Amino acid sequence: MKPINEAAVSFLSRSSNEGFARTAAACFAAQLDPTLEEINDIKTAVSEAVTNCIVHAYPDRLGRVSLRLRLFEDNSLEIQVKDWGVGIADVEEARRPMFTTGSAERSGMGFTIMESFMDAVKVRSRPGKGTVVTLRRKLSRRMGAAV
Amino acid sequence: MAVTCTGEGRVLRAALSGEVDHHGARAIMEELNRQIDLELPRELTIDLEGVTFMDSSGIAVLLRAWRRVGELGGSVQVVNVPAQAAKVLKTAGLDKLMKFA
């Protein structure tokens, strides 16, 4: 399936960019005239994925994070969050609720939130090479959509 | 300040505001812990009315406060929870650990 619209942004793994990333994703999704709940779900899932890059992919240095957003004809949104950091040795373990290698302000619920708020979450990772998290969400069809 | 606390007679009310994400969570946690250690509350009310966004960092903030107040023999209730934050907190089952009003 070919996307009908696409956007990409790239930014440094600074925590101040968490808000930027989720707002960018929400702005792009807005052209489908989503409900407030759909927008909030997208913002929350993107926040989790990007925070994982900032906390886990680049634990002791700044690195690059890319966010690619694609819209499809069936009103679905695909969000890809990519890093070139340390990677995840055991993806299954990382996705388990309450599992975290992060500090006190992490709850280990990031992947659980992504899975609950999106229709599909795919994780590809290679230790030492990086991680790609792909989130998919089909949005309700409403009259105000711009595409 | 993302957290404003008022307390009297071991009853503490903490009002959180703004975006509660990983970027801001540490400061909120530290201030909340400081106030808990100062007041040693039997009752902690966390007011989320001013919260405009929350991700799983908010779960960690609330869990940490709940554990600390629990160690003091106190209880925690969460009030004025916006819909977006409620969805995040309920996904983690926090509504089963503390009272949501």
gemmi code that builds the backbone of each chain (N, CA, C; Angstrom):
import gemmi

chains = {
    "A": [
        ("MET", (0.840, -1.182, 0.000), (0.000, 0.000, 0.000), (0.892, 1.255, 0.000)),
        ("LYS", (0.626, 2.153, -0.957), (1.444, 3.376, -1.047), (0.868, 4.471, -0.162)),
        ("PRO", (1.724, 5.220, 0.501), (1.196, 6.313, 1.336), (0.639, 7.443, 0.481)),
        ("ILE", (-0.387, 8.124, 0.983), (-0.923, 9.286, 0.260), (-0.288, 10.582, 0.764)),
        ("ASN", (0.351, 10.501, 1.906), (1.123, 11.650, 2.392), (2.203, 11.145, 3.350)),
        ("GLU", (3.272, 11.892, 3.416), (4.414, 11.441, 4.213), (5.191, 12.652, 4.733)),
        ("ALA", (5.731, 12.537, 5.927), (6.595, 13.593, 6.493), (7.651, 12.931, 7.353)),
        ("ALA", (8.780, 13.587, 7.493), (9.840, 13.031, 8.338), (10.572, 14.165, 9.048)),
        ("VAL", (10.911, 13.919, 10.273), (11.752, 14.861, 11.012), (12.841, 14.080, 11.729)),
        ("SER", (13.929, 14.751, 12.007), (15.046, 14.121, 12.682), (15.522, 15.090, 13.754)),
        ("PHE", (15.882, 14.558, 14.898), (16.266, 15.444, 15.998), (17.249, 14.729, 16.920)),
        ("LEU", (17.901, 15.507, 17.775), (18.838, 14.948, 18.748), (18.085, 14.327, 19.923)),
        ("SER", (18.726, 13.363, 20.557), (18.064, 12.631, 21.648), (18.102, 13.426, 22.957)),
        ("ARG", (17.655, 14.665, 22.889), (17.512, 15.478, 24.105), (16.085, 15.314, 24.605)),
        ("SER", (15.929, 15.239, 25.937), (14.581, 15.016, 26.475), (13.638, 16.170, 26.133)),
        ("SER", (14.190, 17.347, 25.897), (13.324, 18.482, 25.528), (12.662, 18.256, 24.171)),
        ("ASN", (13.150, 17.296, 23.387), (12.540, 16.993, 22.088), (11.369, 16.003, 22.189)),
        ("GLU", (11.106, 15.468, 23.361), (9.962, 14.548, 23.521), (8.654, 15.264, 23.164)),
        ("GLY", (8.510, 16.484, 23.697), (7.305, 17.272, 23.416), (7.214, 17.662, 21.953)),
        ("PHE", (8.365, 17.996, 21.368), (8.398, 18.355, 19.946), (7.922, 17.183, 19.080)),
        ("ALA", (8.440, 15.984, 19.375), (8.128, 14.805, 18.555), (6.636, 14.461, 18.616)),
        ("ARG", (6.069, 14.456, 19.814), (4.645, 14.071, 19.894), (3.746, 15.141, 19.287)),
        ("THR", (4.171, 16.419, 19.403), (3.370, 17.491, 18.803), (3.457, 17.435, 17.277)),
        ("ALA", (4.653, 17.126, 16.749), (4.818, 16.998, 15.293), (3.920, 15.877, 14.759)),
        ("ALA", (3.889, 14.747, 15.463), (3.058, 13.614, 15.030), (1.577, 13.997, 15.082)),
        ("ALA", (1.179, 14.711, 16.131), (-0.226, 15.115, 16.276), (-0.618, 16.089, 15.170)),
        ("CYS", (0.289, 17.029, 14.836), (0.008, 18.001, 13.769), (-0.181, 17.296, 12.430)),
        ("PHE", (0.684, 16.304, 12.153), (0.576, 15.573, 10.887), (-0.736, 14.785, 10.842)),
        ("ALA", (-1.091, 14.147, 11.963), (-2.312, 13.331, 12.017), (-3.572, 14.192, 11.924)),
        ("ALA", (-3.443, 15.484, 12.257), (-4.613, 16.372, 12.314), (-5.324, 16.488, 10.966)),
        ("GLN", (-4.577, 16.257, 9.852), (-5.212, 16.371, 8.535), (-6.278, 15.297, 8.299)),
        ("LEU", (-6.290, 14.254, 9.138), (-7.337, 13.226, 9.030), (-8.548, 13.559, 9.899)),
        ("ASP", (-8.530, 14.735, 10.520), (-9.600, 15.164, 11.414), (-9.903, 14.113, 12.492)),
        ("PRO", (-8.879, 13.708, 13.203), (-9.089, 12.682, 14.229), (-9.858, 13.228, 15.431)),
        ("THR", (-10.373, 12.320, 16.244), (-11.021, 12.736, 17.488), (-9.926, 13.152, 18.472)),
        ("LEU", (-10.335, 13.836, 19.527), (-9.367, 14.256, 20.554), (-8.702, 13.031, 21.185)),
        ("GLU", (-9.493, 11.982, 21.380), (-8.930, 10.763, 21.986), (-7.889, 10.130, 21.060)),
        ("GLU", (-8.177, 10.120, 19.752), (-7.207, 9.555, 18.801), (-5.905, 10.353, 18.809)),
        ("ILE", (-6.024, 11.678, 18.811), (-4.829, 12.543, 18.859), (-4.042, 12.282, 20.142)),
        ("ASN", (-4.736, 12.180, 21.253), (-4.053, 11.926, 22.529), (-3.370, 10.562, 22.542)),
        ("ASP", (-4.015, 9.568, 21.956), (-3.408, 8.230, 21.884), (-2.113, 8.264, 21.062)),
        ("ILE", (-2.156, 8.994, 19.943), (-0.973, 9.103, 19.075), (0.152, 9.824, 19.818)),
        ("LYS", (-0.185, 10.931, 20.461), (0.829, 11.695, 21.217), (1.454, 10.825, 22.308)),
        ("THR", (0.627, 10.054, 22.982), (1.130, 9.236, 24.096), (2.066, 8.148, 23.578)),
        ("ALA", (1.649, 7.462, 22.512), (2.475, 6.370, 21.975), (3.804, 6.904, 21.435)),
        ("VAL", (3.756, 8.043, 20.737), (4.992, 8.631, 20.195), (5.911, 9.064, 21.334)),
        ("SER", (5.337, 9.625, 22.369), (6.127, 10.043, 23.531), (6.880, 8.851, 24.126)),
        ("GLU", (6.204, 7.713, 24.213), (6.842, 6.509, 24.771), (7.982, 6.027, 23.874)),
        ("ALA", (7.714, 5.970, 22.567), (8.724, 5.459, 21.632), (9.965, 6.361, 21.614)),
        ("VAL", (9.731, 7.672, 21.586), (10.851, 8.624, 21.532), (11.613, 8.631, 22.864)),
        ("THR", (10.895, 8.542, 23.964), (11.558, 8.499, 25.278), (12.450, 7.264, 25.380)),
        ("ASN", (11.993, 6.142, 24.837), (12.836, 4.932, 24.830), (14.169, 5.191, 24.128)),
        ("CYS", (14.117, 5.907, 23.008), (15.364, 6.236, 22.281), (16.277, 7.079, 23.162)),
        ("ILE", (15.681, 8.100, 23.790), (16.470, 9.052, 24.582), (17.091, 8.374, 25.812)),
        ("VAL", (16.306, 7.513, 26.458), (16.771, 6.881, 27.708), (17.641, 5.657, 27.433)),
        ("HIS", (17.181, 4.807, 26.506), (17.824, 3.500, 26.345), (18.788, 3.410, 25.159)),
        ("ALA", (18.409, 4.011, 24.020), (19.252, 3.846, 22.828), (20.576, 4.581, 22.987)),
        ("TYR", (20.500, 5.769, 23.586), (21.704, 6.588, 23.781), (21.865, 6.897, 25.271)),
        ("PRO", (22.238, 5.894, 26.078), (22.260, 6.106, 27.528), (23.310, 7.118, 27.989)),
        ("ASP", (24.421, 7.234, 27.256), (25.470, 8.131, 27.739), (25.993, 9.091, 26.669)),
        ("ARG", (25.194, 9.292, 25.624), (25.592, 10.274, 24.610), (24.343, 10.763, 23.882)),
        ("LEU", (24.506, 11.862, 23.157), (23.413, 12.329, 22.312), (23.507, 11.618, 20.972)),
        ("GLY", (22.379, 11.213, 20.449), (22.362, 10.575, 19.139), (21.194, 11.101, 18.334)),
        ("ARG", (21.046, 10.556, 17.128), (19.979, 11.039, 16.255), (18.757, 10.117, 16.355)),
        ("VAL", (17.589, 10.749, 16.353), (16.320, 10.011, 16.354), (15.545, 10.495, 15.136)),
        ("SER", (14.966, 9.561, 14.385), (14.150, 10.005, 13.256), (12.706, 9.552, 13.456)),
        ("LEU", (11.819, 10.430, 13.022), (10.377, 10.176, 13.119), (9.815, 10.284, 11.714)),
        ("ARG", (9.256, 9.168, 11.207), (8.649, 9.197, 9.863), (7.163, 8.920, 10.010)),
        ("LEU", (6.371, 9.777, 9.402), (4.913, 9.677, 9.525), (4.325, 9.437, 8.146)),
        ("ARG", (3.457, 8.451, 8.032), (2.846, 8.167, 6.727), (1.345, 7.946, 6.884)),
        ("LEU", (0.606, 8.514, 5.939), (-0.844, 8.319, 5.915), (-1.210, 7.441, 4.731)),
        ("PHE", (-2.183, 6.573, 4.933), (-2.613, 5.671, 3.857), (-4.092, 5.903, 3.524)),
        ("GLU", (-4.486, 5.410, 2.340), (-5.846, 5.642, 1.846), (-6.934, 5.099, 2.776)),
        ("ASP", (-6.597, 4.063, 3.511), (-7.614, 3.472, 4.402), (-7.722, 4.228, 5.731)),
        ("ASN", (-7.215, 5.456, 5.753), (-7.271, 6.297, 6.952), (-6.379, 5.792, 8.085)),
        ("SER", (-5.366, 5.058, 7.721), (-4.456, 4.592, 8.770), (-3.182, 5.432, 8.769)),
        ("LEU", (-2.595, 5.514, 9.935), (-1.383, 6.301, 10.164), (-0.281, 5.343, 10.587)),
        ("GLU", (0.880, 5.493, 9.962), (2.038, 4.690, 10.364), (3.116, 5.643, 10.887)),
        ("ILE", (3.607, 5.341, 12.049), (4.634, 6.181, 12.683), (5.869, 5.314, 12.902)),
        ("GLN", (6.979, 5.753, 12.330), (8.209, 4.983, 12.526), (9.201, 5.827, 13.334)),
        ("VAL", (9.664, 5.266, 14.429), (10.653, 5.948, 15.284), (11.939, 5.126, 15.227)),
        ("LYS", (12.986, 5.766, 14.741), (14.227, 5.028, 14.469), (15.407, 5.660, 15.198)),
        ("ASP", (16.268, 4.813, 15.738), (17.514, 5.327, 16.314), (18.676, 4.459, 15.854)),
        ("TRP", (19.876, 4.959, 16.069), (21.100, 4.253, 15.692), (21.933, 3.979, 16.958)),
        ("GLY", (21.214, 3.659, 18.030), (21.844, 3.503, 19.339), (22.249, 2.076, 19.660)),
        ("VAL", (22.201, 1.737, 20.943), (22.772, 0.468, 21.418), (21.956, -0.768, 21.021)),
        ("GLY", (20.684, -0.553, 20.652), (19.852, -1.700, 20.287), (19.318, -2.431, 21.507)),
        ("ILE", (18.428, -3.391, 21.237), (17.805, -4.167, 22.317), (18.180, -5.634, 22.103)),
        ("ALA", (18.828, -6.238, 23.094), (19.270, -7.628, 22.950), (18.069, -8.585, 22.945)),
        ("ASP", (17.108, -8.338, 23.816), (15.947, -9.225, 23.931), (14.669, -8.384, 23.847)),
        ("VAL", (14.114, -8.297, 22.635), (12.946, -7.434, 22.408), (11.737, -7.936, 23.208)),
        ("GLU", (11.591, -9.245, 23.265), (10.438, -9.820, 23.993), (10.464, -9.399, 25.469)),
        ("GLU", (11.644, -9.455, 26.048), (11.805, -9.061, 27.458), (11.523, -7.565, 27.636)),
        ("ALA", (12.024, -6.755, 26.694), (11.836, -5.298, 26.773), (10.364, -4.919, 26.695)),
        ("ARG", (9.564, -5.728, 25.976), (8.149, -5.409, 25.803), (7.302, -5.845, 26.984)),
        ("ARG", (7.890, -6.618, 27.896), (7.139, -7.126, 29.054), (6.762, -5.980, 30.005)),
        ("PRO", (5.485, -5.936, 30.487), (5.089, -4.865, 31.406), (5.981, -4.822, 32.645)),
        ("MET", (6.290, -3.621, 33.090), (7.093, -3.329, 34.285), (8.581, -3.642, 34.123)),
        ("PHE", (9.007, -4.105, 32.917), (10.434, -4.338, 32.715), (11.092, -3.012, 32.374)),
        ("THR", (12.129, -2.660, 33.099), (12.891, -1.461, 32.721), (14.343, -1.577, 33.165)),
        ("THR", (15.211, -1.004, 32.357), (16.616, -0.878, 32.755), (16.903, 0.600, 33.021)),
        ("GLY", (15.840, 1.411, 32.979), (15.992, 2.858, 33.152), (16.046, 3.268, 34.613)),
        ("SER", (16.085, 4.570, 34.838), (16.207, 5.108, 36.197), (14.828, 5.225, 36.859)),
        ("ALA", (14.796, 5.865, 38.029), (13.586, 5.888, 38.865), (12.365, 6.490, 38.184)),
        ("GLU", (12.610, 7.403, 37.229), (11.447, 8.042, 36.616), (10.860, 7.226, 35.459)),
        ("ARG", (11.375, 6.020, 35.278), (10.795, 5.134, 34.270), (9.946, 4.072, 34.975)),
        ("SER", (8.852, 3.682, 34.322), (7.936, 2.732, 34.968), (7.980, 1.351, 34.334)),
        ("GLY", (8.631, 1.229, 33.178), (8.622, -0.065, 32.485), (7.311, -0.320, 31.759)),
        ("MET", (6.510, 0.732, 31.567), (5.198, 0.559, 30.936), (5.144, 1.131, 29.518)),
        ("GLY", (6.285, 1.572, 29.001), (6.303, 2.235, 27.699), (5.721, 1.389, 26.571)),
        ("PHE", (6.215, 0.165, 26.422), (5.712, -0.690, 25.333), (4.262, -1.105, 25.586)),
        ("THR", (3.894, -1.307, 26.843), (2.506, -1.669, 27.167), (1.557, -0.538, 26.754)),
        ("ILE", (1.971, 0.713, 27.023), (1.155, 1.872, 26.616), (1.056, 1.916, 25.089)),
        ("MET", (2.195, 1.736, 24.400), (2.176, 1.760, 22.925), (1.216, 0.692, 22.394)),
        ("GLU", (1.304, -0.501, 22.957), (0.455, -1.604, 22.495), (-1.017, -1.347, 22.786)),
        ("SER", (-1.305, -0.723, 23.932), (-2.702, -0.454, 24.299), (-3.307, 0.660, 23.460)),
        ("PHE", (-2.485, 1.645, 23.073), (-3.009, 2.842, 22.424), (-2.965, 2.757, 20.892)),
        ("MET", (-2.197, 1.817, 20.355), (-2.082, 1.673, 18.902), (-2.701, 0.328, 18.475)),
        ("ASP", (-2.947, 0.186, 17.175), (-3.476, -1.096, 16.682), (-2.359, -2.124, 16.556)),
        ("ALA", (-1.173, -1.674, 16.192), (-0.048, -2.610, 16.034), (1.268, -1.918, 16.385)),
        ("VAL", (2.148, -2.679, 17.001), (3.484, -2.173, 17.362), (4.508, -3.215, 16.907)),
        ("LYS", (5.409, -2.781, 16.027), (6.446, -3.707, 15.560), (7.810, -3.166, 16.007)),
        ("VAL", (8.650, -4.052, 16.507), (9.975, -3.622, 16.971), (11.043, -4.446, 16.254)),
        ("ARG", (11.959, -3.752, 15.580), (13.117, -4.433, 14.979), (14.356, -3.828, 15.603)),
        ("SER", (15.252, -4.674, 16.079), (16.443, -4.133, 16.736), (17.644, -5.040, 16.523)),
        ("ARG", (18.802, -4.411, 16.412), (20.059, -5.166, 16.364), (21.019, -4.531, 17.346)),
        ("PRO", (21.487, -5.319, 18.327), (22.430, -4.761, 19.290), (23.607, -4.078, 18.589)),
        ("GLY", (23.894, -2.863, 19.029), (25.002, -2.092, 18.455), (24.638, -1.341, 17.189)),
        ("LYS", (23.465, -1.622, 16.610), (23.091, -0.988, 15.334), (21.914, -0.013, 15.500)),
        ("GLY", (20.986, -0.360, 16.379), (19.839, 0.539, 16.568), (18.507, -0.193, 16.573)),
        ("THR", (17.455, 0.599, 16.661), (16.108, 0.053, 16.819), (15.127, 0.830, 15.949)),
        ("VAL", (14.170, 0.109, 15.375), (13.077, 0.755, 14.646), (11.771, 0.280, 15.270)),
        ("VAL", (10.984, 1.237, 15.754), (9.660, 0.924, 16.298), (8.630, 1.469, 15.313)),
        ("THR", (7.742, 0.606, 14.854), (6.703, 1.030, 13.916), (5.336, 0.898, 14.583)),
        ("LEU", (4.644, 2.021, 14.646), (3.319, 2.069, 15.282), (2.273, 2.270, 14.188)),
        ("ARG", (1.175, 1.548, 14.276), (0.090, 1.734, 13.313), (-1.217, 1.978, 14.029)),
        ("ARG", (-2.007, 2.892, 13.460), (-3.306, 3.170, 14.050), (-4.269, 3.581, 12.945)),
        ("LYS", (-5.397, 2.875, 12.870), (-6.430, 3.259, 11.899), (-7.350, 4.260, 12.591)),
        ("LEU", (-7.612, 5.368, 11.918), (-8.434, 6.411, 12.520), (-9.844, 6.365, 11.960)),
        ("SER", (-10.792, 6.864, 12.752), (-12.183, 6.867, 12.305), (-12.347, 7.852, 11.150)),
        ("ARG", (-13.217, 7.526, 10.203), (-13.440, 8.441, 9.076), (-14.408, 9.535, 9.497)),
        ("ARG", (-13.987, 10.773, 9.324), (-14.864, 11.890, 9.680), (-14.911, 12.877, 8.529)),
        ("MET", (-15.841, 13.786, 8.575), (-16.109, 14.680, 7.445), (-14.985, 15.691, 7.187)),
        ("GLY", (-14.280, 16.097, 8.232), (-13.344, 17.214, 8.098), (-11.969, 16.867, 7.569)),
        ("ALA", (-11.759, 15.607, 7.160), (-10.418, 15.192, 6.752), (-9.932, 16.004, 5.556)),
        ("ALA", (-8.663, 16.412, 5.573), (-8.107, 17.273, 4.525), (-7.455, 16.471, 3.400)),
        ("VAL", (-7.327, 15.175, 3.539), (-6.729, 14.359, 2.475), (-7.694, 13.273, 2.031)),
    ],
    "B": [
        ("MET", (6.396, 26.333, 38.396), (6.677, 25.021, 39.020), (5.603, 24.023, 38.613)),
        ("ALA", (5.993, 22.825, 38.254), (5.038, 21.820, 37.789), (4.312, 21.127, 38.945)),
        ("VAL", (4.777, 21.391, 40.182), (4.058, 20.832, 41.329), (3.998, 21.868, 42.450)),
        ("THR", (2.781, 22.091, 42.918), (2.560, 23.052, 44.000), (1.937, 22.302, 45.163)),
        ("CYS", (2.533, 22.432, 46.340), (2.052, 21.654, 47.481), (1.518, 22.564, 48.579)),
        ("THR", (0.407, 22.140, 49.172), (-0.107, 22.799, 50.363), (-0.371, 21.724, 51.394)),
        ("GLY", (-0.012, 21.977, 52.627), (-0.191, 20.923, 53.636), (-0.405, 21.484, 55.011)),
        ("GLU", (-1.199, 20.763, 55.795), (-1.449, 21.137, 57.186), (-1.923, 19.895, 57.922)),
        ("GLY", (-1.385, 19.676, 59.091), (-1.836, 18.556, 59.925), (-1.678, 17.207, 59.272)),
        ("ARG", (-0.555, 16.988, 58.628), (-0.214, 15.722, 57.963), (-1.194, 15.349, 56.853)),
        ("VAL", (-1.809, 16.379, 56.281), (-2.630, 16.202, 55.071), (-1.974, 17.055, 53.994)),
        ("LEU", (-1.552, 16.409, 52.922), (-0.807, 17.120, 51.886), (-1.575, 17.063, 50.569)),
        ("ARG", (-1.630, 18.224, 49.928), (-2.265, 18.290, 48.607), (-1.210, 18.760, 47.612)),
        ("ALA", (-1.001, 17.977, 46.566), (-0.007, 18.321, 45.546), (-0.724, 18.500, 44.216)),
        ("ALA", (-0.627, 19.698, 43.663), (-1.256, 19.977, 42.369), (-0.177, 19.952, 41.284)),
        ("LEU", (-0.314, 19.013, 40.363), (0.635, 18.900, 39.247), (0.088, 19.694, 38.061)),
        ("SER", (0.990, 20.271, 37.283), (0.508, 21.002, 36.109), (1.476, 20.852, 34.942)),
        ("GLY", (0.953, 21.132, 33.763), (1.766, 21.062, 32.552), (1.903, 19.645, 32.028)),
        ("GLU", (2.993, 19.395, 31.305), (3.201, 18.101, 30.663), (4.055, 17.205, 31.567)),
        ("VAL", (3.512, 16.069, 31.939), (4.248, 15.135, 32.798), (4.839, 14.053, 31.897)),
        ("ASP", (6.066, 14.305, 31.432), (6.760, 13.305, 30.611), (8.141, 13.055, 31.215)),
        ("HIS", (8.951, 12.270, 30.536), (10.281, 11.937, 31.056), (11.113, 13.203, 31.282)),
        ("HIS", (10.922, 14.198, 30.392), (11.690, 15.448, 30.480), (11.443, 16.170, 31.815)),
        ("GLY", (10.188, 16.138, 32.280), (9.864, 16.891, 33.491), (9.680, 16.046, 34.739)),
        ("ALA", (9.673, 14.719, 34.565), (9.283, 13.831, 35.672), (10.240, 13.907, 36.865)),
        ("ARG", (11.525, 14.004, 36.593), (12.491, 13.967, 37.704), (12.270, 15.145, 38.660)),
        ("ALA", (12.057, 16.333, 38.098), (11.842, 17.528, 38.929), (10.558, 17.383, 39.756)),
        ("ILE", (9.522, 16.840, 39.126), (8.247, 16.656, 39.836), (8.433, 15.651, 40.977)),
        ("MET", (9.111, 14.544, 40.665), (9.366, 13.507, 41.679), (10.144, 14.064, 42.861)),
        ("GLU", (11.186, 14.820, 42.543), (12.046, 15.350, 43.614), (11.280, 16.309, 44.520)),
        ("GLU", (10.455, 17.164, 43.901), (9.683, 18.121, 44.689), (8.626, 17.395, 45.535)),
        ("LEU", (7.981, 16.407, 44.923), (6.955, 15.624, 45.641), (7.583, 14.872, 46.813)),
        ("ASN", (8.736, 14.268, 46.565), (9.429, 13.541, 47.644), (9.858, 14.480, 48.762)),
        ("ARG", (10.331, 15.651, 48.376), (10.775, 16.644, 49.368), (9.599, 17.042, 50.260)),
        ("GLN", (8.447, 17.272, 49.633), (7.259, 17.682, 50.394), (6.745, 16.547, 51.276)),
        ("ILE", (6.807, 15.313, 50.770), (6.358, 14.155, 51.553), (7.256, 14.000, 52.787)),
        ("ASP", (8.559, 14.132, 52.584), (9.495, 13.990, 53.710), (9.359, 15.130, 54.717)),
        ("LEU", (8.889, 16.271, 54.232), (8.693, 17.441, 55.093), (7.410, 17.306, 55.920)),
        ("GLU", (6.346, 16.873, 55.275), (5.017, 16.850, 55.908), (4.680, 15.507, 56.548)),
        ("LEU", (5.353, 14.435, 56.088), (5.057, 13.057, 56.534), (3.534, 12.820, 56.535)),
        ("PRO", (2.894, 12.968, 55.395), (1.424, 12.972, 55.370), (0.788, 11.606, 55.644)),
        ("ARG", (-0.372, 11.666, 56.324), (-1.216, 10.474, 56.448), (-2.122, 10.377, 55.221)),
        ("GLU", (-2.409, 11.553, 54.650), (-3.226, 11.609, 53.436), (-2.525, 12.490, 52.414)),
        ("LEU", (-2.311, 11.917, 51.241), (-1.764, 12.713, 50.141), (-2.806, 12.756, 49.029)),
        ("THR", (-3.195, 13.956, 48.640), (-4.100, 14.126, 47.511), (-3.288, 14.698, 46.355)),
        ("ILE", (-3.286, 13.978, 45.227), (-2.573, 14.459, 44.041), (-3.617, 14.972, 43.057)),
        ("ASP", (-3.576, 16.275, 42.810), (-4.553, 16.927, 41.939), (-3.951, 17.074, 40.533)),
        ("LEU", (-4.591, 16.448, 39.550), (-4.039, 16.448, 38.186), (-4.782, 17.404, 37.243)),
        ("GLU", (-5.600, 18.279, 37.809), (-6.429, 19.147, 36.959), (-5.608, 19.952, 35.943)),
        ("GLY", (-4.439, 20.402, 36.350), (-3.629, 21.252, 35.470), (-2.710, 20.490, 34.536)),
        ("VAL", (-2.829, 19.159, 34.518), (-1.942, 18.348, 33.673), (-2.475, 18.328, 32.239)),
        ("THR", (-1.653, 18.790, 31.299), (-2.098, 18.864, 29.903), (-1.679, 17.636, 29.092)),
        ("PHE", (-0.715, 16.871, 29.611), (-0.289, 15.627, 28.942), (0.437, 14.771, 29.970)),
        ("MET", (0.233, 13.458, 29.857), (0.966, 12.542, 30.736), (1.295, 11.264, 29.972)),
        ("ASP", (2.547, 10.809, 30.094), (2.867, 9.485, 29.543), (3.280, 8.577, 30.697)),
        ("SER", (3.961, 7.477, 30.407), (4.227, 6.503, 31.470), (5.155, 7.050, 32.561)),
        ("SER", (5.794, 8.189, 32.297), (6.587, 8.830, 33.359), (5.689, 9.231, 34.525)),
        ("GLY", (4.443, 9.576, 34.221), (3.471, 9.924, 35.262), (3.147, 8.731, 36.153)),
        ("ILE", (3.167, 7.537, 35.555), (2.942, 6.305, 36.334), (4.038, 6.186, 37.393)),
        ("ALA", (5.290, 6.417, 36.953), (6.426, 6.316, 37.875), (6.338, 7.376, 38.978)),
        ("VAL", (5.900, 8.587, 38.614), (5.767, 9.676, 39.604), (4.758, 9.281, 40.686)),
        ("LEU", (3.593, 8.788, 40.237), (2.534, 8.445, 41.199), (2.897, 7.213, 42.028)),
        ("LEU", (3.519, 6.225, 41.375), (3.900, 5.000, 42.104), (4.918, 5.311, 43.198)),
        ("ARG", (5.858, 6.190, 42.871), (6.901, 6.523, 43.840), (6.292, 7.239, 45.056)),
        ("ALA", (5.375, 8.174, 44.789), (4.710, 8.888, 45.883), (3.862, 7.911, 46.708)),
        ("TRP", (3.173, 7.015, 46.025), (2.313, 6.027, 46.697), (3.141, 5.112, 47.613)),
        ("ARG", (4.302, 4.678, 47.116), (5.184, 3.815, 47.929), (5.692, 4.553, 49.160)),
        ("ARG", (6.124, 5.800, 48.967), (6.709, 6.582, 50.067), (5.651, 6.865, 51.138)),
        ("VAL", (4.445, 7.276, 50.686), (3.370, 7.571, 51.643), (2.914, 6.276, 52.322)),
        ("GLY", (2.935, 5.186, 51.574), (2.590, 3.867, 52.138), (3.546, 3.475, 53.256)),
        ("GLU", (4.830, 3.773, 53.065), (5.838, 3.484, 54.102), (5.552, 4.263, 55.386)),
        ("LEU", (4.894, 5.411, 55.224), (4.556, 6.255, 56.384), (3.195, 5.865, 56.975)),
        ("GLY", (2.577, 4.851, 56.373), (1.268, 4.399, 56.853), (0.127, 5.258, 56.339)),
        ("GLY", (0.385, 6.063, 55.326), (-0.637, 6.963, 54.800), (-1.290, 6.427, 53.527)),
        ("SER", (-2.254, 7.201, 53.027), (-2.946, 6.795, 51.804), (-2.884, 7.911, 50.762)),
        ("VAL", (-3.093, 7.515, 49.512), (-3.012, 8.467, 48.396), (-4.323, 8.455, 47.631)),
        ("GLN", (-4.822, 9.629, 47.332), (-5.928, 9.698, 46.377), (-5.583, 10.669, 45.255)),
        ("VAL", (-6.087, 10.346, 44.071), (-5.787, 11.143, 42.884), (-7.096, 11.787, 42.431)),
        ("VAL", (-7.084, 13.103, 42.278), (-8.333, 13.802, 41.936), (-8.182, 14.624, 40.655)),
        ("ASN", (-9.339, 14.966, 40.077), (-9.417, 15.807, 38.866), (-8.510, 15.280, 37.752)),
        ("VAL", (-8.677, 13.994, 37.451), (-7.786, 13.354, 36.477), (-8.313, 13.603, 35.056)),
        ("PRO", (-7.555, 14.301, 34.216), (-7.991, 14.500, 32.823), (-8.081, 13.152, 32.089)),
        ("ALA", (-8.921, 13.093, 31.054), (-9.191, 11.824, 30.363), (-7.915, 11.170, 29.827)),
        ("GLN", (-7.035, 11.977, 29.248), (-5.805, 11.394, 28.657), (-4.935, 10.762, 29.739)),
        ("ALA", (-4.764, 11.464, 30.843), (-3.947, 10.922, 31.944), (-4.628, 9.693, 32.560)),
        ("ALA", (-5.951, 9.731, 32.657), (-6.691, 8.606, 33.252), (-6.466, 7.338, 32.443)),
        ("LYS", (-6.451, 7.477, 31.113), (-6.261, 6.309, 30.250), (-4.875, 5.692, 30.477)),
        ("VAL", (-3.864, 6.552, 30.604), (-2.492, 6.084, 30.849), (-2.404, 5.386, 32.210)),
        ("LEU", (-2.936, 6.033, 33.237), (-2.814, 5.507, 34.606), (-3.611, 4.215, 34.771)),
        ("LYS", (-4.770, 4.135, 34.121), (-5.597, 2.921, 34.223), (-4.987, 1.766, 33.444)),
        ("THR", (-4.261, 2.070, 32.361), (-3.570, 1.019, 31.612), (-2.572, 0.300, 32.519)),
        ("ALA", (-1.972, 1.059, 33.441), (-1.005, 0.480, 34.376), (-1.679, -0.066, 35.633)),
        ("GLY", (-3.004, 0.072, 35.722), (-3.739, -0.462, 36.878), (-3.586, 0.372, 38.140)),
        ("LEU", (-3.202, 1.639, 37.996), (-3.002, 2.467, 39.195), (-4.308, 2.763, 39.936)),
        ("ASP", (-5.420, 2.696, 39.190), (-6.719, 2.925, 39.841), (-7.072, 1.798, 40.807)),
        ("LYS", (-6.322, 0.680, 40.727), (-6.550, -0.429, 41.666), (-5.670, -0.271, 42.904)),
        ("LEU", (-4.606, 0.527, 42.789), (-3.689, 0.729, 43.916), (-4.074, 1.919, 44.770)),
        ("MET", (-4.571, 2.967, 44.109), (-4.926, 4.181, 44.860), (-6.298, 4.661, 44.429)),
        ("LYS", (-6.899, 5.485, 45.301), (-8.267, 5.942, 45.037), (-8.274, 7.048, 43.984)),
        ("PHE", (-9.100, 6.874, 42.965), (-9.275, 7.916, 41.958), (-10.631, 8.573, 42.184)),
        ("ALA", (-10.628, 9.896, 42.349), (-11.910, 10.575, 42.578), (-12.112, 11.681, 41.557)),
    ],
}
model = gemmi.Model(1)
for chain_id, residues in chains.items():
    chain = gemmi.Chain(chain_id)
    for i, (resn, *xyz) in enumerate(residues, 1):
        res = gemmi.Residue()
        res.name, res.seqid = resn, gemmi.SeqId(i, " ")
        for name, pos in zip(("N", "CA", "C"), xyz):
            atom = gemmi.Atom()
            atom.name, atom.element = name, gemmi.Element(name[0])
            atom.pos, atom.b_iso = gemmi.Position(*pos), 0.0
            res.add_atom(atom)
        chain.add_residue(res)
    model.add_chain(chain)
structure = gemmi.Structure()
structure.add_model(model)
structure.setup_entities()
